[in-house]
């Protein structure tokens, strides 16, 4: 028989499990309304939905539990970044004549080639440091 605290923890884990499944569906989606095309979307979702849910669901997490959750969401964030890059590449491959170069190289070339209505470059140098 579970204590009230153990039952509450189990309920919180189920909520967290559902949340992770929802996040994973979005990460794995390659097309449609759930596909991620922006890391900013993911970060906003984390700040606006995930962190408040964890805060409301789990009172007084011990240090070990907090560390495990932190490592999980760091790994999940890396997976999201990979999925976003894949989704953007897939979208560009289907909709535009984009050369098969790294996305950073393509973006930099595109930005350096952009001009305003008068033909003046919007960006004429990139400083890396």
C-alpha positions as CSV (number, residue, x, y, z in Angstrom):
1,X,0.0,0.0,0.0
2,X,1.4,3.4,-1.0
3,X,1.5,6.3,1.4
4,X,-0.2,9.6,0.4
5,X,3.2,11.1,-0.5
6,X,4.2,8.1,-2.6
7,X,0.8,8.2,-4.4
8,X,1.2,11.9,-5.1
9,X,4.7,11.3,-6.4
10,X,3.4,8.5,-8.7
11,X,0.6,10.8,-10.0
12,X,3.2,13.5,-10.7
13,X,5.4,10.9,-12.5
14,X,2.4,10.0,-14.7
15,X,1.8,13.7,-15.5
16,X,5.5,14.1,-16.4
17,X,5.5,11.0,-18.5
18,X,2.5,12.3,-20.5
19,X,4.3,15.6,-20.9
20,X,7.4,13.9,-22.2
21,X,5.4,11.8,-24.7
22,X,3.8,15.0,-26.0
23,X,7.2,16.7,-26.3
24,X,8.6,13.6,-28.1
25,X,5.7,13.6,-30.6
26,X,6.6,17.2,-31.5
27,X,10.3,16.4,-31.7
28,X,9.8,13.4,-34.0
29,X,7.2,15.2,-36.2
30,X,8.7,16.0,-39.6
31,X,5.8,17.8,-41.1
32,X,2.5,19.3,-40.1
33,X,1.4,21.4,-37.2
34,X,3.5,19.6,-34.6
35,X,6.8,19.8,-36.5
36,X,9.3,22.0,-34.8
37,X,11.0,24.5,-37.1
38,X,12.3,26.7,-34.3
39,X,14.3,26.1,-31.1
40,X,12.7,29.2,-29.7
41,X,9.3,27.4,-29.8
42,X,10.8,24.7,-27.7
43,X,12.4,27.0,-25.3
44,X,9.2,29.0,-24.9
45,X,7.2,25.8,-24.3
46,X,9.7,24.8,-21.6
47,X,9.5,28.1,-19.8
48,X,5.7,28.6,-20.2
49,X,4.5,25.0,-19.7
50,X,7.0,22.4,-18.6
51,X,8.8,24.2,-15.8
52,X,5.6,25.6,-14.2
53,X,4.0,22.1,-14.4
54,X,7.0,20.5,-12.7
55,X,7.0,23.2,-10.1
56,X,3.3,22.7,-9.4
57,X,3.4,18.9,-9.4
58,X,6.5,18.2,-7.4
59,X,7.0,20.0,-4.1
60,X,10.4,20.1,-2.6
61,X,12.4,17.9,-5.0
62,X,15.6,16.6,-3.4
63,X,18.9,17.4,-5.0
64,X,19.3,14.1,-6.7
65,X,15.8,14.2,-8.3
66,X,16.4,17.8,-9.5
67,X,19.7,16.8,-11.0
68,X,18.1,13.8,-12.9
69,X,15.4,16.1,-14.3
70,X,17.9,18.7,-15.2
71,X,20.1,16.2,-17.1
72,X,17.0,14.7,-18.8
73,X,15.8,18.1,-20.1
74,X,19.3,19.0,-21.2
75,X,19.5,15.8,-23.3
76,X,15.9,16.4,-24.6
77,X,16.9,20.0,-25.6
78,X,19.8,18.5,-27.7
79,X,17.3,16.1,-29.4
80,X,15.1,19.1,-30.1
81,X,17.9,21.0,-31.7
82,X,18.7,18.0,-33.9
83,X,15.1,17.5,-34.9
84,X,14.7,21.2,-35.7
85,X,17.7,21.1,-38.0
86,X,16.4,18.0,-39.7
87,X,12.9,19.5,-40.1
88,X,14.2,22.7,-41.6
89,X,16.5,20.8,-44.0
90,X,13.5,18.6,-45.0
91,X,11.3,21.6,-45.5
92,X,14.0,23.4,-47.6
93,X,14.7,20.3,-49.6
94,X,11.0,20.1,-50.6
95,X,10.2,23.8,-51.1
96,X,13.4,25.5,-52.3
97,X,16.4,25.0,-54.4
98,X,18.9,24.9,-51.5
99,X,22.3,23.5,-52.1
100,X,23.4,20.6,-49.8
101,X,25.7,22.6,-47.6
102,X,25.7,23.0,-43.9
103,X,22.7,25.2,-42.8
104,X,25.0,27.7,-41.1
105,X,26.9,28.2,-44.4
106,X,23.7,28.6,-46.3
107,X,22.2,31.0,-43.8
108,X,25.4,33.1,-43.7
109,X,25.5,33.3,-47.5
110,X,21.8,34.2,-47.7
111,X,22.2,36.9,-45.0
112,X,25.3,38.4,-46.7
113,X,23.4,38.5,-50.1
114,X,20.3,40.2,-48.7
115,X,19.7,43.9,-49.7
116,X,17.2,46.5,-48.8
117,X,14.8,48.2,-51.3
118,X,17.5,50.5,-52.5
119,X,19.9,47.7,-53.1
120,X,22.1,48.3,-50.1
121,X,23.4,45.2,-48.3
122,X,21.6,44.5,-45.1
123,X,24.7,42.7,-43.7
124,X,28.2,43.2,-45.0
125,X,30.3,41.4,-42.5
126,X,30.2,38.5,-40.0
127,X,32.4,38.6,-36.9
128,X,33.2,35.3,-35.4
129,X,34.9,35.1,-32.1
